[in-house]
């Protein structure tokens, strides 16, 4: 069970996903800082300036429309950058692969798959994976097929 969990953790997709989450969090912090430092003051100036800029009050209730607009702009900027930096390039790569301009991943050969199956069976039996005991490597396996 521990081996299966370790294999799951170190599978390429999980590690890539973890890296993407960390980079996404850091990028969100940058966009939030930009909107807080530059856009919020501009929204406040457009809304009348001072401490009440970007908000209005009705019967003692304050409506901070500037904060909402700031959050909306943060979301739109984050989504736009992710689209143009991640989604669009991946879409172009997939279209190139579909048209045959860019080769996709190479599939393993039948011999490589059979060697992998043999090694897995040996591991289940408690034997070490490796070359054929006859010392002839994969050709012995291929010759037996």
DAQUIHU-V516493 format. One record per backbone hydrogen bond with DSSP energy under -0.5 kcal/mol. NH is the residue of the N-H (numbers start at 1). CO is the residue of the C=O. Records with the same first field share a line. If there is no record, write none. Layout:
NH = CO / CO
//
This chain:
5 = 1
6 = 2
7 = 3
8 = 4
9 = 5
10 = 6
11 = 8
14 = 11
15 = 11
16 = 12
17 = 13
18 = 14
19 = 15
20 = 16
21 = 17
22 = 18
23 = 19
24 = 20
25 = 21
26 = 22
27 = 23
28 = 24
29 = 25
30 = 26
31 = 27
32 = 28
33 = 29
34 = 30
35 = 31
36 = 32
37 = 33
38 = 34
39 = 34
40 = 35
42 = 38
43 = 39
44 = 40
45 = 41
46 = 42
47 = 43
48 = 45
49 = 44
53 = 50
55 = 52
56 = 63
58 = 61
61 = 58
62 = 60
63 = 56 / 61
64 = 62
65 = 63
66 = 54
68 = 64
69 = 65
70 = 66
71 = 67
72 = 68
73 = 69
74 = 70
75 = 71
76 = 72
77 = 73
78 = 74
79 = 75
80 = 76
81 = 77
82 = 78
83 = 79
84 = 80
85 = 81
86 = 82
87 = 82
88 = 83
90 = 86
91 = 87
92 = 88
93 = 89
94 = 90
95 = 91
96 = 92
97 = 93
98 = 94
99 = 95
100 = 96 / 97
101 = 96
102 = 96
113 = 109
114 = 110
115 = 111
116 = 112
117 = 113
118 = 114
119 = 115
120 = 116
121 = 117
122 = 118
123 = 119
124 = 120
125 = 121
126 = 123
127 = 122
135 = 132
139 = 136
140 = 137
141 = 137
142 = 138
143 = 139
144 = 140
145 = 141 / 142
//
